[in-house]
Amino acid sequence: MSRARLILLTALTMAAFAGNSLLCRLALAHTAIDAATFTTVRLASGAAMLWLLTQWRPVTSGSGGGRWLSGLALFAYAACFSFAYISLPAGTGALLLFGAVQVTMVLHDLRSGKTPRMAQAAGMALAAAGLVWLVLPGVSAPPLLGSLLMLASGVAWGIYSLRGRGAGDPTRVTAGNFLRAVPFSIALSIAAAGALTLDPAGVAYALASGAITSAIGYVIWYSVLPSLSATSAATVQLSVPVIAAFGGIVLLGENLTLRLVASSIAILGGIAMVIRDKGRGG
């Protein structure tokens, strides 16, 4: 893959990942759709799009087809993500999500017996301090319930990502996991039927989130991953909360607070320290 093509596809993927936050916040803050319905439409449309994409790909041995536990983790991520964005600004939500994902994966490495180097330990401490500062009570602190839901969403996505390592053909496995997540989301929608609200614009945003920024975004990401080192792949994702934050300001009229800026520097800077030192130390 040429360098120009790699840069373009990587940029498109990061924009798609940030787009998930923007579309969800746009739907839940500016339309009448409820969070459970948004989750179900997003997962169902993602499953449908991924299934269509797999029909054009040859089936290879060991390609895999998803797992129920992975589907449950995917559902937990998507559901907590949706309910968190009822109250969280797009940029704050993306920052909490991304921070929780990376912390979850780093803690998994520690549990596996990988001792952190000094720079990694310092980076983890800095990122943790940034997360704590962001959610501490105060005038500009984000809502606590929304923050906790987004942190839970990040943990669920981190678990999903860890379970997906080496699971076979990423597109086919992701399609299978999305399909398995749909029954859980339908059950959630039935349980929340009293709050059911079908809003045409909200449904359209959910369809776009599932079929485009989720399904197609993941497929493009998996196509560029082989051309990126592990460190580069992890580092480039630091751009997602920044894109979401500025997208929220420009498109949704959200405010950029000093607390968000300071927390972003601490969280993303700390994660970057961990990732880069891990890349040097192996």
Order of alpha helices (4+ residues) and beta strands (2+ residues): alpha-alpha-alpha-alpha-alpha-alpha-alpha-alpha-alpha-alpha-alpha-alpha
